[in-house]
Amino acid sequence: MADERIAAVAVTFVDTAGITRAKGVPLAAFEHAAAWGVGATPVFDAFGADDSIAAAPVANPTGDLRLLPDLDRVVALAAQPGWAWAPADRWTQEGEPHPGCARLLAARIVDRLAEAGCTARAALEVEWVVYRDGGKDPVPAATGPAYGMTRLVELSDYGVDLLRALEAEGVAVRQFHPEYTPSQFELSVAPESPVAAADTAVLVRTTIRGVAARHGLAVSFAPAVTDPGVGNGGHLHLSLLRDGRNVFAGGDGRFGLTTEAEAFAAGILRRLPALLAVGAPSVASYLRLLPSRWAGAFACWGRENREAALRLVTGSHGEEASAANVEVKCIDQAANPYLLVGAVLAAGLAGLAEGGSLPEPVHADPAGLSDDERARLGVRRLPTDLAAAVAAFEAEPALTEAFGPGLTETLLAVRRAEADAHGGRTAAEIIAATRWRW
């Protein structure tokens, strides 16, 4: 932090609605902020994506919290000269962990995993659409075909500047490529510990937005950007390790799975409907979560099946031990990444405790199967609206107990307010209202 070019640090946290909120601290005041925190109202927990405030107990004008920046994650923002960034944990003024802090929640569940003798590695994919402006009817910045080289050529300078900025920030990018929706791109990063992976997701999106702004462009990470159309996902990749060994490879089960990996994955699969209240938290999420869109609209699993909500990735022959992981596909970037990794790990931990196994894998698009075949395979359609996902979350003790009563109550209030705010709106109206929120 001795860099004379840094003028201020953006200290951030992500709220219940998945919006990254920030307090800017001048560099001269950062030492004090690191020791004593930065004040922030608990009411932020009840904010919706549209900045409305849900009727939750935490929505009280009295009281204060302290944002304590993680000094190990301070990064000079390459796309915003003069600014650095630091994710924060939120504590009470009395020095107690704030029960509504998503980052501390994720850390607590990682600790629970360690008590079970395991560690995890995680990475979040980022998809976004690049526009020429941020107006009401934005024009895509690229016209090339899906996955086409033409699109990389059209936005070549933007892409190079983005990759250089992320490299300067210490982000290990694995892939950057055009995606399906017009002017859509995807970026994947190397796996890290779960909390670090959530931090990196915030940093990556901040950098994508910052580089775009310097090029006079605008970006959207929203779940739905066109109707009809394929939206922006935010897939979570997760592997489980015991004694440093990846339990998703080298086992005696199907595709090399160990019994522990099956139990962990089965816990996630069983709780996918409830997990949607965390991972697909917007009304717009359900405009994306449709069959035959590679969105994972059915609760099932399969090796390299991009229509399954839970995709087993084994990697190429010979690299299974380092590459094998499970990908949760039914989620998007309206999700708070800390709540997301915490919830999915809690579901996996519940699976370990249950000692369950996975059903038969699905090797086809489940939407193309008959009702009888889906029933035989145990394939279920995931919730088709936010209200159904919220009800599933409320009824799932593995998640409500992990979140605790205060955070659970706030999450339910924010989600129900979101559903009420968009009640009766058309798909086009929902997209217009949410395109620039994420």
Sequence and secondary structure as in RCSB ss.txt:
>XXXX:A:sequence
MADERIAAVAVTFVDTAGITRAKGVPLAAFEHAAAWGVGATPVFDAFGADDSIAAAPVANPTGDLRLLPDLDRVV
ALAAQPGWAWAPADRWTQEGEPHPGCARLLAARIVDRLAEAGCTARAALEVEWVVYRDGGKDPVPAATGPAYGMT
RLVELSDYGVDLLRALEAEGVAVRQFHPEYTPSQFELSVAPESPVAAADTAVLVRTTIRGVAARHGLAVSFAPAV
TDPGVGNGGHLHLSLLRDGRNVFAGGDGRFGLTTEAEAFAAGILRRLPALLAVGAPSVASYLRLLPSRWAGAFAC
WGRENREAALRLVTGSHGEEASAANVEVKCIDQAANPYLLVGAVLAAGLAGLAEGGSLPEPVHADPAGLSDDERA
RLGVRRLPTDLAAAVAAFEAEPALTEAFGPGLTETLLAVRRAEADAHGGRTAAEIIAATRWRW
>XXXX:A:secstr
   TT  EEEEEEE TTS EEEEEEEHHHHHHHHHH EEE GGGGGB TTS B S TT  SS  EEEEE GGG E
E TTSTTEEEEEEEEEETTS B TT HHHHHHHHHHHHHHTTEEEEEEE EEEEEES  SSS  BS  S TT HH
HHHHTHHHHHHHHHHHHHTT  EEEEEE SSTTEEEEEE  B HHHHHHHHHHHHHHHHHHHHHTT EEE  S S
SSSS   B  EEEEEEETTEETTSS SSGGG  HHHHHHHHHHHHTHHHHHHHHS STTHHHH  TTTTS  EEE
EEET TTEEEEEE  STT HHHH EEEE S BTTS HHHHHHHHHHHHHHHHHHT        S GGGS HHHHH
HHT EE  SSHHHHHHHHHT HHHHHHHHHHHHHHHHHHHHHHHHHTTT  HHHHHHHHTTT 
